[in-house]
Each structure stands twice: as C-alpha cells, then as structure tokens.
Amino acid sequence: MASAGTGRESMRHIWQMTASEIAAAVRSKKLSATEVAEAHLERLDEVNPKINAVVQECREEALHAAKEVDDAISRGEAPGALCGVPVTIKVNVDQKGHATTNGLRLLENLVAQDDSPVVSNIRKAGGVIVGRTNTPAFSLRWFTKNNLHGQTLNPRNREITPGGSSGGAAAAVASGICALGHGTDIAGSIRYPAYACGLHGLRPTLGRVPAYNASAPDRFIGAQLMAVSGPIARSISDIEISLAAMAAPDLRDPWHVPAPLGKRDFPKRAALTIAPDDMPVADEVRAAMIDAADKLKAAGWTVEEVDCPPMRHAAAINARLWMAETQFGAKDMIEKEAEPDSRFVFDQMTREAGEVGFESLMDALQARAGLVRQWELFLQDYPVFICPVSGELPFDQQLDVRSEQAFARVFEAQLTQRGLPATGLPALAVATGATRDRPVGVQLVAPRFREDILLAAGLDIEAAGDPLQVADPDWA
C-alpha cells in the first residue's frame, strides 16, 4: 500500500487504502478529498467494465462533494467521520436524482426526489458517493443478476457469486472502487456478499440505522421488522466509523432507536455453535470457526461450544414474514417484470413458506416474541455467539436457479442468513482468509444494540490474521 501523499504517482494507490486511513489522511491534509475521489473514479473506470458492480455512476456529484469536504477543512470546520471516504449506495434505496430501480425494468424511471436517511447521513459525515451498486431483481437472491443492469462478477473469482443481494456493493469494495459499500439485509444481503467477496459486513440491530424511501409506499410488517441498512468494508475499524455515520437519528423512521454507540463493559465470553440445528457445514467452514474461536481465546476470551437457541424456527418465522411481504406487496410486480430467475426463486420460497394468510402471519408475529426472548437470555450468558455465515464456501455463479434441488441446497446452507433477521439482533460477517480459491469467514452475533461487542470481537479476530487486500480482477 502506498503511503498517503499528493501527486499523480500516489493517486494510483489511494484506492488500496481503507476508509479509516483515507479519513485520517484527508483530515490531516496529507491527501485532499478531491485526490481521493479522482483516484477511485479512475479505479472504477479500470475495473468496473470487468465486474459490473456500479450500475449508476455519480462522477460529477462525487467531485463536487469532495471539493465541499476540502473547502470545509480549509475553513477549519469538522469534516465528519467519513471525511472524503468514497462510498457506494445500493440501488434499492433513494438517492436524490437517481432511479431507485431495485434491479427492475419496471422501476427504471423511478427517480428519487430526496435522499433516504442512510444516504443523507453518509453525506453529513463527509462521505463521497461515487456510484450506485447492483442488486438482483427485487433484491431477492444471494446472487446478483437482473435484466436491467446485468450480472455482477466477484473480483476475487469470477466463477463464484459475489453474493446478494448487496453483491454490487461487496464487489465494489473488494475491487477498490470504493472504501465503503452500503448494503441492505433482510435475509443475509449484507453478511453473505461480504463473506463471498472476502470482506467484513455488519447487519446492525433493527432500529439502529434509520430507513425510509419516499419514492415508494411504506413497506409491510415483515420488512419493517427485519430489513436493515449497514456497511461492507475491508477493515473492522471501517465498519465502526461507517456505522457511526449511518446511525445518526432521522425522524422519518419511526423504528429508529437513538441507542448509544459507545463502548461499554462486557464479559469476554463467547459461545460457539458449529452446526446450528444440525445444518450441514463444510469442513472448511468448520475449520474457520474453530480458528476464529482459537484467536479469541488467545486474546483473552472464554469460548464454550454449546447448542444455540432455535435457528430453524427463526428461519421459518423469517420465511412467513418475508413471504407475506412479497406475496402481498410484490407478487404482481414479479409477474410483470417477468425476470426468470426471480420468478423461479420466488416460487421456491413461496413453497417453502407455505400459504401465508392472516392466521399464519399472526402466529409468526406471536412466535417471534418468544424467539427474541430466548436469544436475548442466551446472549446474556454469552455476549458473542460464533456460527457459520453459510454452511458452504461461496457458491458457483447462478447455482440457485439450476434446479429445484440446487435451490434447496443453497437454501439449507443459508440457514443462519435467514434465521437471524427474525430476531432483530446485530450480526457481523468477519473475513478470515480463503481456501480452494474461495473466501471464507465466520459470523458473530451479539445482544440488541451491542454492536460494540461485535466490533471488539471482530478486531481481535482481524488482528490475529492478515489484512484484507484489494482484489485485482485479471481477466480480459
């Protein structure tokens, strides 16, 4: 990694810096925000044609925002936690002047008139938005492809998925197009792309990061209880500063909770469940979890291998709430969009969830209360829970739509991705390395609004490994 400095020679390496390094360099005037933006836009020009991570560029806006940061610093004003840091925004949230497509041709011209709270907060913190990133149609899959924007490739290995639905965000961060990627997560859409692209990704507590899209009606109860926005990054410190920026209060979200983000005392005690509810887990994934547990032990943690509260029951509640949302609010759009992959996946998920009517929805909401209670009591004894991000190494591209059997395999491997959002708990995917040319990592879970515990454990695991590197897609 090049040292921070001015001039064309150093600019060729600025895109390798982490968000924390960039913010410090800009704040101290070792780099200008304009230099940083130009370097990342050049990187976008170089690698995006190969991977298709960014599907709406924000070139002029980025340079204008960078100049505003530089001007503020020149005036002696506080530049914000993300001062000059290049960021991407997923195309399923509102950004003024850009279409909130959610990967759909039907929404190609749905241009937002205002920023969503998370976008507004990133701007207020001095973040520089360089582009908007791809998502599968309806943000429905753990793979990133649609008929409007095309397919996103994983810059670390084009043969495997970059994850989904925030696959474009993860691919952009992994390839150096940006230092931070905004993602959303209702069933793994932050955690799984981070895992697949060899990055860290945080699903915050429900209510931590305010959400609202003025371009569409408010979402139904399933998404209100489970969908969140959060960061994808190449270092745990980057996750920390981006969470602080994203979590600023915004009255437009009635679910937002202004809970403190500061570090508090907690016992360094963790639970390890290698195969929650007997889910199949690949040997490489098992090895990664054991290695992460050993790293925590070396850092002074007590780690105990135990059974965790119900994960399949949590996933069943997620399916009912999510499918009630989709069947009631998006079924007609899925038919009109006529995108084969999302139709196939929707059919499989509908079958898995069963008929979702008033009684089953009410049952799911009632059962959720008991589920959250079980998990909160468990996490009082074990402030960190270690489990798989996925039961398998990152999947081959388009595996889920090859057949019903292939979909069932993917669905089962993603048990923790599907289950944890029903609890409202925060979860952090931590990259730990690679095996067989595929990234691998672990998932950490903590009590509600205790992201500080996740970050502490993530830092200890990160410190005992190698720093994450920017991927350089080397295909033509």
Secondary structure, 3 states (H helix, E strand, C coil): CCCCCCCHHHHCCHHHCCHHHHHHHHHCCCCCHHHHHHHHHHHHHHHHHHHCCEEEECHHHHHHHHHHHHHHHHCCCCCCCCCCCEEEEECCCCCCCCECCCCCHHHCCCECCCCCHHHHHHHHCCCEEEEEECCCHHHCCCCCEECCCEECCCCCCCCECCCCCCHHHHHHHHCCCCCEEEEEECCCCCHHHHHHCCCEEEECCCCCCCCCCCCCCCCCHHHHHHCEEEEEECCHHHHHHHHHHHCCCCCCCCCCCCCCCCCCCCCCEEEECCCHHHCCCCHHHHHHHHHHHHHHHHCCCEEEECCCCCCHHHHHHHHHHHHHHHHHHCHHHHHHHCCHHHHHHHHHHHHHHCCCCHHHHHHHHHHHHHHHHHHHHHHHHCCEEEECCCCCCCCECCHHHCCHHHHHHHHHHCHHHHHHHHHCCCEEEEEEEEECCEEEEEEEECCCCCHHHHHHHHHHHHHCCCCCCCCCCCCC
